Structure formats: structure tokens, C-alpha cells
Amino acid sequence: MQPSALEGIRILDFSHVYQGPVGTQLLADYGADVIKVERPGSGDWSRRWGPFVKGVSLPFANLNRNKRSIAIDMKAETGKEIILELVKSADVLVHNFRVGVMEKLGLDYDTLSAINPQLVYASSSGWGDSGPYVERNRGGHDMMARAEAGLFVRPGEGKAPIPGGISADYPSGLMLMQAILIALLHRERYGQGQRVTTDLLSVAFHSHAWDGAAQLNSDKIDEPARVGGTEAAINKAFITADGYIEISPVFSDNALRDISTALGLEDLSQRPEFSTESLQIENRDALNDLLARRFLEDTTDNWMTQLEAEGVLCARVNTFLEAAADPQIAANHMVVSLQDEAAGELRVLGNPIRLHSTPPTERKPAPQLGEQSADILAELGYSTEKIEALFQQSIIA
């Protein structure tokens, strides 16, 4: 067997909860030695948040497999010395603390890069590296970032906006992972480490990548978009006899014709009130009422069979558990089982990245707090007596 793609890469992971751990977990699946540096007694906050199976936090279990845990009192001078020793052999350091936290601990980039010039020092914050929110030392959070970045949906006049999209923590973790890999490639070519950063606000704002340029340049647009008239007119989902169906009226010169005839209706695009995309948008309430009444007359599966036969793109609207039971999810290996010492068998999410020559592996479950503390110190050359003394002094746990 070939070695794992990232075998030999050591990552010191100070990140906690979501946006850091999701990225380092994907890297750990590909063989990186991810050493999770945690606080004695409590560790990563998500260890305490649950829900739990026999004391094991399921979010923590899902985001921290294939990692090793060392619990260190980072405020103690001896604890800091251990971290500096770890830095000497590390390829990457990751954290998602608020700006200024690592500086107060003496673990900032300038200090650590002097010890290890090849270190890739990666961090993700709430708001960025500088600017008014950073200067205010403003706390950051997923919902706050989505709100500030324009990702709350306005459902109608007089109704308060509601959060849209997925948690900004998830794509922020993915962006941080990409930044790490780009920096490692640069280091491979030029021998230099560097600092890399991202933040919740920037990533949430960047998710407007499709429509953002049009909004920023709305006063200069001199020709409307050539796609989307029927797509804008027709509701995204409809109730069927046994569930819900999503409709994507795209990639057709007459999507309304295709949909209505597949449903066994007349070609609605021949009606005067629906004969153009502009009229379909203008009369969308009447159009969607016709379609909604028809969709109620049969099941989602039957409608999908008819619609797909006519080239209409459509999908079931699933709950998460329905998606987890989908045969395509199974074919993509997106639900895997791990054997946890305390909780027994746990089903967790698989890795969405597939390298076909060096596939990801789910080797071991998320570590208990400090589970590998002694092993990691032994690798650094600490004697058994010294390690025992550090335990006794509560420097490590």
C-alpha cells in the first residue's frame, strides 16, 4: 500500500469547537499527525456540549477522529516549554482563538517562526486580522458573521430576517485547510513557512460569489441575465402526496413546457399569461398554484420518474436522516462507523474528498482528553520520571 497522502506532516492543533477542527479532521484522515493541544480538565469546549453517548460528545467525536490529544497548562512556563519543543518538529500550527490570545501566551507567529522558519502558522478568527471589529476586540460567532455578511434571509415585509445558508464555521474550516495545503506546497517549492489566515466574516461574504458581482455593479448592468426567468418564477419545492420535491427548471429552451407536459398537464407555456418568462414571473402565483395542485396528486418517486424522463432536473427534499439512508450517500462512503472505547460503535460523517491512489482512512476514534500526553512527551525525549513529575505538577493531564 502507498503511504497516506499527508503521512509525515505534523500539525499542532489548538483549534476548538468547529471551524478549526473540521479542517484538521480532513487532514488527519489523509495521514497527517494531528496533535490536539487542549486545556487540562476541560479540553475542547465541544467535549462538554454534547449530546452524549456514555459521556462521549457526538459533535466532538465527529470532528476529531484520527487525532491525538495532549493536555497542557499553556500558562505555566513548563507547559509553554513543551509547546516550544513541539513546534520544533511541527509542520503546521492551527488555532482559532480571538486575535491577541496566542500573542499573550507568547505563541505568536513571530516567536514561533524564529524557532521553526518552515512552520505554517494558520489561524481563523471571527472578523479578520485588522480593522474596526478587531480593534474593538469584538467576539465572533457563526450567526454574527452570517448576519453581518448578508446571509440572513428576509422572508417578507414586517417579518424579521432569519439565518440562511450553512454555518460559516464549516466553509471557514475548509478554507483554512486549503490555505494550509497551499502554504505547504509553497514551502515544498521554496523552503519557507508563512502565516495564513481566514475568518468567518470573509468566508461568509465570499459565499456570494455567484451574485455578488452583479450587486456590486448593479448601476452598470446594461443587459439582463440570459438565464433564470422560469427558474425565478417557479417555486423551488412542492408538496407531493407523500413528501416534498425540488424542481430545477434549467438547461432547457422552454422549461415550463417540459415540466407541465411531464406532469400530464397541457403545455402551460402556450397559455397567453405564461407565454414568456417575463409573464411567468408576473403571474407566478397563478402558475405555482396550478403546479402545486398537480404535485399533490402523486408521490415524490412517481413524479421524479416522469420528470426525469422528460429531462427535468428534480430531487427529493430529504431530512438529514433520510439523506443518511440514501444509497448514493452510501456509495460515496459518507457515513462511516468507528469503535469508541467508551461509547461503542458510533456512526460519523465520512470524508467528502477522494484521492483515489491514497484514499482517506478512518483509523481511530476521537481521543480522550490527554490520551496521548505521555506518548507525545516520550517522542520528544522526556524520561518516564520527568513525564510522571509533569503529571504530578498538573502541567499535563
N, C-alpha and C positions, 0 to 999 in steps of 0.2 A: 504493500500500500504506500502511496505517496504521503509525505508528511502533510499535516494540515497547512492551509494557506498562510496562516499567521503564526505558525509554530516558531518559537524563539523570540517573539515580541512580548515584552513585559510591560504591563500597564498598571500604574498605581492609580486606583480609582477611589477618589474621595467623594464622588458624587452620591446623591441620595434621592430617594423617592422615585422620580420618573424620568426627567429629561436626560440626565446623565446615564443612569443605569440601562435604559433601553438601548442606547448606542453601544455601551461596553458589553452588554449581553450578546449582541450580534457578533461583536468581535471575538468574544470568548468562544462562541460556537465554532469559530474558524481557527481555534487553537491558540489564540493569544492567552498568555498567563496573566489573567486579570486579578490583581491583589486588591481586594476591597478593604480600604483603611477606614475603620469605624471607631466610634467612641465606646469606651468600656461601659458596660451596664445597660446602655440603650441601643447603641448602633444606629443604623439607618432608620430614620423616622418611620418608614413604611413597615418595618418589623412590628410596630406597635399598632398599626392602623387596621389591619385585617380587611375582610373577615378571615377567620382562622379555621384550620383543621388541626386539632390536637396541639394547639399552640403555635402552629406554623401559619404565618400571614401569607395568604394566597397571592396578593399583588407582589410581595417580596419574592416569593417562590418563582413567580413567572418572569421576573426581571433580573434575576441574579444567579441563574444556573451557570455551571461551568466556571464559577469564580471561587477564589479563596479569600477567607476573611482573617484579618489581623486587627485586633482591638488595641489601640494605643492611646494613652493620655497625651495628646499633642501639645498640651500646655506645659507639661513637665519637660525640663531640659533634657532628661534622659530619653523621654519619648521622642522629642524632636531629633535627637542624635540618631535614633533608629531610623526615622524617616529619611534623614540625610544620607544614611548608609544605603537605604533602599533606592534613593534617587540615583546613586552612582551607577546602578545596574539597570535602571529603567529606560525604556524607550519612550514612554508616554506617561504623562500625569494628567489626570482629568478631575475637574471639580465643577460644581455648580453652586458655589457659595455666592452670596452677595458680594459685590465689588468691595474690596478692603479687608475681607475676613482673612484670606491667606497672607496678605501683607502684614497684618497684626501678628500672625503666627510666625512670621519670618520665613514663610514658604512661598514667597512671590517668585515670579519668573526670573527676575534679575539675579536673585540669590541662588536659585537652583540651577540656572543655566551656567553660572560660573563654576558650579561643581560638575555639571554634565552638559557641555556645549551642544551635544547631539539630542538633548531632550526636546520632545514635542510637548509643549505645555498647553493643554486645551481646557477651555472653560466656557460655560454657557450661563448667562445671567438673565435677569428679568428684562432689562431695558437697553443694555449696551455697555460700551467701555467708557463713555464720557457723555456729557450733555446734561440738560436740566434735571432729568429724573434721577440720574446717577449722582449729581451734586446734592440733591435733596436726600440722598440715601434712602430712596423710596423702595419699599418692599415690592417684590414682584410675584405674580401668580398667573397661572394659565388664563383664568377668566378675565383678569385685569388686562392681560396682553391682547386677548381677543376683542375685548371691548374697545380698547384704545386703537387697535389696528383696523377697525371697521368690519369685524366679523360677527357682530350681533345682527340678527335679522329683525327687520321692522315689519311686524305682521299686519299692521293696518293703523289707520287714523285712530288716535286715542288709546292705543294699546302700547304697553311698554315693550321695548326691544327684548329679544330672547337670544341666548347664545347659539351661534351656528357653527357648523364645521366640527372638526375633531379637536381634542385637546392640543393646544400649542406645544405642550411638553413632548408629544410624540414626534412631530416633524423636527422640533429643535434637537432632540436626541439623534435623529437620523442625520441632520445637517452637521452636528458636531462629529459624528462618526465619519462622515465624508471629509470633513476638514482634517481629521487625524490622518486618514489614509492619504490625502493629497500631500500633507506635510511629510509623511513617511516616505512617499515617493520622491519628493524634493530632496529629502535628506539622503536617500539612496543615491541620487544623482550628484549631489553637491556636498554631501557630508556635513550639512548644517541643520541643527534643530531650530525651532522657532515657536513663538507663541501664536495660538489660533483661538479665535473666539466667535461666539454667536450669541443670540439672545432671543427670548420669547417674542418680544415685540417685532423685531426684524423678520423673524421667520413667519409669524402670523401675517404681517404686512405683505411679505413676498408671496403668500398664497393667493394673492390677487393677480398672479402672473398672467392670466388669460385676459381679464377685462380691465386691469389696472391702467394700461397704456391708453386705452380708449377714454377712460375717465379723466386721466391727467391731460389729455389733449382734446377734450370734448369740443372746445371752441374752434378747433381747426378741422374737424371732420367735415369733408365736403362730399362724401358718398357713404351711404349706409352699408351695414354689413350685408353680405350676399347669402348668409345662412341664417336660419333660425326663425323665420316667420311662423311656420306651422308649429315649430318646437315651442315658440313663445306662447302660441295660442292654446295648445292642448295641455291639460293638467299632467303633472309628472307621474301621478299614480291614481289608480281607480280601485274601488271595492268590487270584488267578484263574489260569486256565490259562496266561496269558502276561504277567502283571504284577500290579498291585495296583489296588483300587478303594476309594474312600472312600464311606461311607454317612452321610447326614444324615437321621435319622428324625424329622423335624419337620413342623409345619404340617399335621397330619392328626389326625383324631379317633381313628384306630387305625393307627398307623404300622406295627406288626408285621404286621397283616393285609395292608397294601399291599405290604410288602417280600416277605413269604413267598409271596403269590399271584403276584407278578411273577416270582419265581424258579421258578415251576412247582411249588411245594410246596403242601401243604394250608394253610388259614388257621390258622397256629400260634396265633393269639390265641384260638382256640376250645378249645385244649387246656387242661385244668384247671391244669396247672403254669405256664401263661403267660397266664392269662385276665385278669390285672390287671397294671398297670405295676409294682406292688409285687412281685408274684410273678415278673415278668420279671427284676427286679433280683435277687431272691433266688435265682433259678435261671438266672442269666446264663451260667454256664459251659456248661450243657447247651444253652441256646438258641444261643450262639455256635458251639458245636460243630456243630450242625445246619446253620447258615448257612455256616460255613466249608467244610464238605464239599461243599455245593452250589455255592459260588462256584468251587471248583477244577474244575468240570466244563465251564466255557466261558470264553471270552475276555472281557477287560475291555470291549471295544467292544460285544460282543453283550449282555452283562449291562446295560450302560448303556442300550442301545436298549430293552430290556424294562422296566427300572426306570423310565426317564423316561416311557414310555408310560402307566405307572400313577401318574404324579405323584410318584414317589420322587426326592428330590434325591440326586445322586451325582456323583462326579468321578473322573477318573484321578488316581492318585498319581504325579506326574512327578518325575524328576530335574530339575536346573536346565537341562541341555541339552535335555531333552525339552520343557520349558516354553518354552525359547527358540525351538523349532521349531513351537510351537502356532500355528495360523492366527489365533487370537484375539489372541495377543501381537503378531503381525504387524499385524493390523488396528488395534491400539492404538498402533502405531509405537513399541514398547518396545525394539526393537533397531535401532540406527542405525549408520551407517558414517562414519568420519572419516578423512581422509588426513593421516597424521602424516609430517613431513619425514624422520624417521629410520626409523620402523617401517613406513611404508607404510600400507595400509588397515587400520584397526582397527575392530572391531565393539564398540560400547559400549552401555550401557543408555540408553534414551530417557527422556523426562520424563513422569511419570505425571499431571501437572497439565495440563489442556487448557482454555485460553482460546480460544474459537472465533473471536473477532474479531481477537485479537492472539496467534496461536499461538507456541509456543516455537520457537527455531531452533538448530540445531547448526552454528554458523558456522565455528568453528575448533577445532583440537585443543588439548589442554593445552599450556601454554607450556614451553619450555625454561627452565632456571633463569636468571633475569635477562634473558630475551629482549627485554623491552621497557624495560629500565632507562633507556637513553638517550632513548627516545621520551618516557617519562613525565617525566624531568627537563627535556626541551625544552619540554614543555607547561607546566611550572612557570616557564619563563622562563630556565632555565640556558643559558649560551652553550656553543657547541661546545667551546671551550677549557676552560671550567670542568668540563664533563662528562668530558673526557679526563683532566683532573687528578684527578678523583674516582676514575676507573678506576685510574689510576697509583698512587694512595694506598690502593687496596683498600677504599675507603669503600663503593663499589658494585661490583657484578660483573655 
